[in-house]
Amino acid sequence: MRVRKIAAVMAAVSMLAAVSAQAAFAADSVTVTAEKVNAEAGAEFTLAVKLSGVPAAGVNAAEFELTYDASALTITGASAGDIVNSDASGKEGFDGVTVFDADFSEAGTVTVTYGVALDDSAYWVTKDGTFLTISGKVNDGTADGTYAVDVKAIDRETYEGSGTPNAEIFIGNMNSEGTITNYTVTAKAGAVVVGTTPSESETEATSETVKPSESGDILRGDADCNGVVNIVDVITMNKAIMGKENLSPQGLKNGDLNGDGKPTSEESLQIMKKIVGLIAEL
């Protein structure tokens, strides 16, 4: 099904574009937040997943998954939220494919994929609000407690045949000129609370930031200082090499593989080789 591959294909294109430093990594941060709701054992519930901080440039591709305890919860439905323009489906040039897909056929996981092939940003996500609503039931006999609904990267290879696990939640866009923009993503977990009422402090405690601040510890290859070595580091290195932006002091330490104190194309290539599994270490 084409729509389930759009975001993954764009991620692969992003990797190829990074080699020639044509991809863009935006400083804008989009937050994905799952709600925290209450329900009794045996009762039904609905839970919204919202986007906030959506940049003016908009979003036409997204890919992430929700995970939950299938021994406590059963998901019975998933649908696009009010910020997803369903009119994009079937428009000329989009081959009649539904733009939004949420697959909950595997217990414990809801895989969410969104992709709009239309150039007109009027059909994209351009505002904050509910991106997805899931419905379900608390299983009979479930004990009182808080059952997390986590927002995570989809469990797959970075691209087919890479052998490298995907570690990124992808939210971004590709414009009519083929320029790909990946937004920094912050994920906040939600939960279904059985028998108790969630407090504000509990809600905050479930939050997980995908892009942490610089720690001061050297992670070789982590040019953007987000705690993982991935394609964004190649993009960041290439921009520094071309003089489009400067690495942070920590980013320079992480990316300086040969010890000469400056970013080079050879170092960028080495990071790429590490990402795709051609070398084991940097």
Sequence and secondary structure as in RCSB ss.txt:
>XXXX:A:sequence
MRVRKIAAVMAAVSMLAAVSAQAAFAADSVTVTAEKVNAEAGAEFTLAVKLSGVPAAGVNAAEFELTYDASALTI
TGASAGDIVNSDASGKEGFDGVTVFDADFSEAGTVTVTYGVALDDSAYWVTKDGTFLTISGKVNDGTADGTYAVD
VKAIDRETYEGSGTPNAEIFIGNMNSEGTITNYTVTAKAGAVVVGTTPSESETEATSETVKPSESGDILRGDADC
NGVVNIVDVITMNKAIMGKENLSPQGLKNGDLNGDGKPTSEESLQIMKKIVGLIAEL
>XXXX:A:secstr
 GGGGHHHHHHHHHHHHHHTT  EEEEEEEEEEE EEE  TT EEEEEEEEES  TT BSEEEEEEE  TTTEEE
EEEEE TTS GGGTT TTTTT  SEEEE  STTEEEEEEE   S GGGSB S EEEEEEEEEE TT  SEEEEEE
EE  SSBSSTT   B    EEEEE TT  EEEEEEEEE EEEEESS   HHHHHHTEEESS    SS  TT TT 
SSS SHHHHHHHHHHHTTSS   HHHHHHH SSSSSS  HHHHHHHHHHHHTS S  
